[in-house]
Amino acid sequence: MPLLLRWQGLLAGLPAGRLGAHLPLLAGWILCALLAGLPLVTRSGLSLLIAASALLWVVWALRTPPGRLGTINIWLLLVIAVAVVATGFSPVPKAALVGLAKLLSYLSVYAVMRQLLATAPAWWDRLVGALLAGELVTSVIGIRQLYEAPGALARWSDNNSVAEGTVRIYSTLENPNLLGGYLLPILPLAVVALLRWQGRGRRLFALASLVLGLVALVLTYSRGAWMGMVASLGLLGLLLVLRQTRDWPPLWRRLFPVLLLAGATLVLVVLVARVEPLRVRVMSLVAGREDSSNNFRMNVWTSALAMIQDRPWIGIGPGNSAFNLIYPLYQQPKFNALSAYSIPLELLVEAGIPGLLAGLGLLLSAVKVGLGEWRSNAPLALPSLAAVAVFAGLGVQGLTDTIFFRPEVQLTALFSLATLAAAAASEAPAADRAPWG
């Protein structure tokens, strides 16, 4: 057991008391409030809920003896270790320390989620219900914006873009790309909730959240979110079909998924060809520097590559505060940015090659756990497939954007990661389960 975790279980021998007996219930309600409030609560409110989650995890960990570390958590500890080293050697250590504190606070929320789901898997449905409630309200507010003055919605379309004049909704998040990024990881969870939940009312709630979330995401006209949606829902559909047809004759088991993918691709092509707003937005992807959004990202990527070339092994330290102090030294005139607009580039900028390798290792270990559940009938089997789809969508979007690092998106991704870690932990002996097991 790493020295970092030796403090866990120090209070395990003390009487549980009322607080100890109700830790799962308290954790569940705090996490429900956090997930439901992601798009609705102010940043100060989110910070308080995150701090409460962190404090609760410390109390829970003190009362739970340490156990076996899972693969996902080993990679997470490596991510933390690399971030700590990058902070220590950062040219702006105070700013990097702020980013490190933010990273640790988010991971404390992950730890509480993982422990709760490992202890009581039934909480997955309640946490998803809270997440869908916030998403449903946010989607309705966004769709209602179509009835407002079009000038307020069109302000997110650059006059120099090939998609000039496109009306883009942004709901409570004040940014259509952020709204698309927030909705993207929730849609696969809504699909699985629709399949899992019993009762007409619960299924109607899941269906309404899914349909309105899809509509709202499309109306953001966020190209990254669109591509991520196709990747995530396409992969989830394929995994569910493979799971459903696993007892079919071999020929149909192989042929049916291919026919389904071909049909879905044909429908997608027809939609892009026939619906002009979709066609214009998709064509902007191949417009190169002729599209202002593409041109902006390319210039930022060039500056980010220069930053990486100067500090390839340790980066500048985690967080946007460090980036904002160093990037102006490399930026091209009139192309100021708050991030590298690419998750791989952002990881390289912040923590160098070790940071990128640790991030890729974490992603691959999580996907491996999720894919290992497709034949299982365990309580978290279907949620694990949804989690894999979440990472597929966010990975595709993250190639050209860094919306992932915003709490509205990152905490939903960490919920999916906690689902996979809890699914892996449920297969371990009970004595080996711990807050980081």
N, C-alpha and C positions, 0 to 999 in steps of 0.2 A: 504494500500500500504506500503511495507517495507520501512524503512528509507533509505535503500541502494539505492532505486530508486526514492527518492523524488526530485532529481535534474533534472529528465527528464521533458521536456516541459518548462524549464525556459525561453527559447527564443522563445516560440511559438507565442507570440504577436508581434514580430518584423516583418517587411516586408520580404517576402521570398527572394527577390533578384534573381540574375541569378543562384547562387549556389544552393539555396534552391529549385528552380524550377526544377533543373536538378539532384537532389540527386539520384533518382532511376536509371537514365541512367548512372551516374558516378559509382554508386555502381555496376551496372550490368557489366560494362566493366572491372572494377577492379577484380571482382569475376571471370569473364571469363578468364582473364589473369592468375589468380591464379590457377584455376582448370586445365586449359590447360597446365600450366607450372609445375604442381606437379612433374612429372618424368623427366622434361627436364631442369628446372632452378636450379641454384646452391642454396645451403642453404641460402646464403646471399640474393639472389634474392627473395626467398620465404619469408624471414624475412621482407624484404622491402614491399612486397605485403600484408603480414599479418598486418604490422604496418599501412599501408595505409587504410586497411579495418577497423582496430580498430579506427583510427582517424575519418574516415567517419561515423562509427556508433555513436561515441560521438556527432558529429555535428547533425546527424539525430535525435538522442535521445533528444538533447537539443531543437529541434524544434517540437517534437512530445509529446503531453501531455501523462502522464502515464495512463494506462487503466487496464483492468482485467488481472490478471496473469493466464495463462493456466497451466494445470497440469504438462506438460513437463517442463515448466520453473520454476515451484515451486521446482521440483526435482533437476533441474540444480542449483538453488540457494542453495539448501541443500548440493549438491556436493561441491559447492564453500565454503560454511560455514565450512564443515568438513575439507576441504583442508587447509583453513586458520588456524583452530585450530591445525591441525596436524603440520603445519609449525611453529606455535608459540611454540609448545612443542617438536619440533624435536631436537634430539641430535646434529644435524648439521644444525642449522637454516639458515645459509647463503646459503648452497647448496639447502635446501628445498625451500627457497625464489625464487631461479632461476626456480625451477620446478613449483611453484605457478604462477610466471609471465608467463611461457610458457602456462600453462593451461588457464589463463585468456585471453591471446592473441588468442588462438584457439577459445575460446568461444565468443570472439568479432567478429570473422569471422562468427560463427554460428548466432549471433544476426543480422548481416547485411543480411545474407542469408534469415533468417526468415522474417525480415521486408520487404525485397524486394519481396519475394514470396507471402506474405500476401497482399502487395500493388498491385502487378502486377503478377499474377500467370503465365502469358505467358512467363515470364523470366525462368521458369523451363526448357523449351525446349532449350533455348539459353545456359543456364548454362550446361545442359547435352551435348549439341553440342560441347561446349568447352572441356568438360571432355573427350568426345569420340575422339576428335581430338588429344589430348595428348596421349590417350591410343592407338590410331591407329598407331601413329608414333612410340611409344615405342614398340608395338607388332611387327611391321615390323623390327625394329632394332634387337629385340631379335631373331626373326626367322632367320634373315640373319646371325646370329652368328653360325648357324649350318654349314655354309660354311667356317668357320674359323678353325684354328688349334684346334683339339679336346682336346688337353692338357689344353688349357685355360678354356674350359668349364667343363672339368671333375674335376677341382681342388676343386669343391664344394662337391665332393663325397669322404667321408672318406675311407681310405684304410682298416679300420677295420669294415666297414659297410657291411651288407649283400647285399647292392646295389652298391658295389664297381664298379667303371668305368662308372656309369651312367652319360650321358652327359646332363648337366642342363644349360639352358640359363638364363641370368640375365639382358640383355639389358642395359639401361642407369642407372639402380639402383644398379649395382655391387653386387647384392645378389639375388639368385633365390627365396629365401623365401620372401624377400621384394617385388620382382616383382609379385609373386603369390598373396601376400597380397594386393598389389595395384590393380591388375586386378580383384580380387574377388568381391568387392562391385560394380564395374562398370558394370559387366555382366547383373545383373537384370535391371539396368537402361537402358542398351542398348536394352534389350528385350522390355521394355515398350515404349521406343522411337520408335522402329520398328513398334509397334502397333499403336502409336499415330500419328506419323508424316504422312503428306500427300505429295504426289509428288514422282516421281520415283527416282530423285536424292537424296533426303533426306533419303528415305528408303534404297537405295543402300548403302549410307554412314553408316547408322545404322547397316545394315546387315554385311557389311565388318568389322566394328568395333567389332561386336559380334563374328563373325566367327574367325577372327584373334586373338581376345582376348582369346577365348576358346582354340585355338591351342597353343598360347603362354603360357597360364596358365598350360596346360597339360605338356608342354615341360620344365617347371620349375621343375617338379618332386617334388614339395612341397606337402607332404602328407596332411598337415593341410589345404592348399589351395584346394586340391582335395576334401577333405571331406566337406569343406565349400561350394565349388561349387555345389556338389551334394545336400547339404541341401538347399542352397539358390534357385537354379534353380528348384529343386523339389518342394519346398514350393510355389514358384511363379507360377509354372505350375498348381499346385493344386488349388491355389486361383483364377487363371484366369479361370480354368475349372468350378469351383463352381459358379463363376460370370456369365459365359457364359450359363450355364445350369440351372440357377435359375428358368426359366420358363418352363423347361421340366416336363414331368410326374414324379411323386415322385419316382417310381421304377428306372427309368433310371437316375434320378438325383443323386440317391445314388449309383447305380451300376457302372456308367461310370467312376467316379474318381477312384474307387477301381480297375477296369480293367486297367485303364491307369497307375496307380502306379505299378500294378503287371507286366505289360509289360515293363515299364521302369526299374524295378528291374531285370527282366530277361535279358534285353539287357546289363545292367551293369555287371551282373555276367558273361555273355558270354565274354564280352570284357576283364574282368580281367582274365578269365580262358584261353583265346586264345592269348592275346597280352603279350608276355614275359616281356617287361620292366614294364608294369603296374602290372603284377602279382608279380614280384620281389619286387617292391616298396610297394605294398599293404601288402605283406607277412612280410615286415620289421616291420609293425605295431604290429604284434603279436610275434616278435622275442625277446621281453623283453630286458634284459640287454645285450643280445648277439649282438644287434645292437648298434654301438657306439653312434649314435644320441639319441636313447632312453636312454642309460646309462647316457649320459651327462645330459639330462633333469631330470632324476630321482635324480641324485646327487644334482643338483641345487634346485629342489623342496624340498629335505631334508633340505638343508641349509635355504631355505626360510621359511619353517615351524618352524625352530628353531628361526628365527628372529621374526616371528609372536608370538611364545610362550612367548618371552621376552617382547613384546610390543603389546598385543592383542587389546587394546582399542583405541590407538591413532596413532600407527605406527611410522615410522621414518620421515615422511614428503614426499611430492610429488616430482616426477621427478627422472630421472636417475642419476643426480649428487649426490643426497642424497644416492641412492642405491649403487653407486660405492664406496662411502666412508664407508658404514656400512657393506656391504656384505663380504668384505675380512676378517672381524672378525669372520665370520661363515662358510666360504667356505671350502670345502674339498680340499686337495692338488690336484693341476693341474686341478681344475674345476672352473676357474674364469668365471664370467658371467656379462653381462650388465643389466640383468633384471631377473625376476623370471620365465620367460618362461611359464606363465599362467596368464591370465587376473585376475581371481579371487584371485590367490595368490598375484599378484602385488598390487591389491587394498587393500588386507589385510596388506601387508608389508608397504605400503605407508600411509594408513589412518585407519588401524585397522578394527574392525567389523563394526563401523559406516560407514566407507568408502565403504565397500562391500555392506551393506544394501542400502546406497544411490545409488550406481551404479545399483543394481538390481531393485530398485524402479523406476529409470529413464528408464531402459530397458523395464520393464513391462508396464509402463504408455505409452511409445512410441508404443509398439506393440498393446496395447489396442486401441489406436487412429487409427492405421493403419488398424487393422481388422474391426473396425467400419465403414470403408470406402468401404468395398467390395460390398455393395449393392448400393452405391451412384453413381450418374452420375456427380458429381461436377468436376471442372477442374483438381483438384489434387487427384482424386480418384485412378486412375491407378498408378500414381507416389507413392501414399501412400502404395499400395500393393508391389511395388518394394522396398520401404524403409523397409518394414517388412522383405522381403527376404534378403535384405542387412544385417540386424542385425542377422538374422538366420545364414547366412554364416559366418559372423565375429565372432558370438558367438561360433560356432563349432570350427573354427580355433583357437579362443582365449583360448580354454581349454588347449592347449599345446604350445602356442606361445604368444608373446607380440608385434608382428609386428604392431598391432593396434595402438600403441602409437607413431608410426612414422608419421610425418605430411602427407606423401603421402597417407596414409591409413586413418588416423583420420579425416582429413578435408573432405574426401569423405563421411565418416560416419556422420559427422556433417551436411553435405548437406542433407543427407537422414533424419536426425533428424529435420532439419529446414523445410523440406517438410512436415513432419507430424505435426509439430507445426503450420505451416501456414495453413494446411488443417483444423486443429481444430479451429484456429482463424477465418477462413472464415465463420464458422458457428455461431460466436458470433456477437452481434450487432456492427455496425460500430463504435459507440462511445467507445466501449471497446477495440478496437485494438490499440496496442502500441508496441514499440520495444521489450518488453518482454511479450506481451500479448498472 
